[in-house]
Amino acid sequence: MGVNREMAILMNFKECAAICSFDVLPEGLEAKFNMYTPNNNSELIPRTYLSELFESYQVPNHLRQRLVEGIEEIEQNDVLFHFTKFLVEDMCSARERCDETPYSNMTPGCMRHHGDLYSFLLLLACVVPSMNKLRRRSVPQAYYEHIPHQPLKHQLEKLALYGDPKVHDFPWVMNFYTCSIFLLDRFYFIPYRFGDPFTMFRQVDTREVIALRHAGEEFRSDGQRNGINDVIDVEGSFTSEWHENETFIIANRINPMGFVERETTPILKQEWERVLEVGDTLLALHIPSGPGYTPERIKQSMAMALEFYDRYFPELSIKGFWSSSWLYDTRLSLVLDNEKSNIVRVQRQFYNYPTLEGDGMLRYEVFGDWKADPVVSPVELTTSLQRAAAGYMKAGARFNTLSMVVLREDVPRIGSMPYITDADRERFLQTVDSHLPKRTGRIPQE
């Protein structure tokens, strides 16, 4: 027996999912589906928008036909159409809700002819409703009209030239199709819910900031998580502590040079205010390639981002900024010119801290492969950064991916190192690579 639109709307999550027969669905959708109010849209993607898109990109006729047939196959299956409209609504609001639902490529088994197009069409269906949401917030069109076209242009070219509909890095490009990420001056920004196990405090008089790690995590003697890069420190490891009563907190301080200190630090609670806790909202900063990676542009972009989100998303209560990158690894300051290198100059403006990620990102960004190993399999070293990084690794050391935080109150101080002191830098030099059998030390700079 067939299912009409009215029957589809009455179905529960499990019934819809069973009929659609997806190869994979993100976890946590059922509760959202139960709260979903179906809309009466008769088109998954407005045909006027689709026509404008086809004309703008001069999409060849055979591809136009293929895409329209794929859309119609979804629309003509009432259960799949109903469920897809739910997915679109959830995806369009996920980022501003700081929802980390792990969306990825998905194929409904009920699509017999164009199932391979589904992931792309699902993303494409997010563009118009996302823009409408921003329009209702009175966000000027100039902020979002070009956002979806960064991945869209590449996707249409790939389809036209090779017939390949696969979506590369679905979670990342979803930010663009849903118009959730904004380029403000030099950097991209998107809301992010802070979830790392530490709390930041500000001294009420001096305005100094300190981050204290939560209890129960194991660190090497160099203050990095034990086991990073498969390097385990058996003899020198320590476990973070947190002791608190009505008067004080005693815990392991995160040195803003990006490592956890072995010795605990006490603070009097009446002298320090909590300024960042798990669950607070930050803006995640993403770094597009190109020139302008400087403290000045970081400061300018962050100031613009705060103004933008305060005006158009006032409900978010932004506490500051977060990011994770190989660029923040303070070990790079051992091999690069500390006065001239923008990498070092920028990371000195952040409160850096260790993560569970090793040096895969650096290997990819610097040497072109996530598993590149200039020690075992020498590669051609054409840049000073490649030579510096390879020299450090050949000496037996490894890099890490670090994260950073900048609190909103400290944005005006970017350029003058709002968190890192000379004492922090000295302690870093005393601690870095202390877990290695033969301490690496500073590599001569070129």
Secondary structure, 3 states (H helix, E strand, C coil): CCCCHHHHHHCCHHHHHHHHCECCCCCCHHHHHHHCCCCCCCCCCCHHHHHHHHHHHCCCHHHHHHHHHHHHHHHCCHHHHHHHHHHHHHHHHHCCCCCCCCCCCCCECCCCCCHHHHHHHHHHCCHHHHHHHHHHCCCCHHHCCCCCHHHHHHHHHHHHHHCCCCCCCHHHHHHHHCCCCEEECCEEEEEEECCCCEEEEEECCCCCEEEEECCCCEECCCCCECCHHHCCCCCCCEECCEEECCCEEEEEEEECECEEEEEEEEEEHHHEEEEECCCCEEEEEECCCCCCCCHHHHHHHHHHHHHHHHHHCHHHCCCEEEEEEHHHCHHHHHCCCCCCCHHHHHHCCCEEEECCCCCHHHHHHHHCCCCCCCCCCCCCCCCHHHHHHHHHHHCCCCCCCEEEEEEHHHHHHCCCCCCCCHHHHHHHHHHCCCCCCCCCCCCCCC
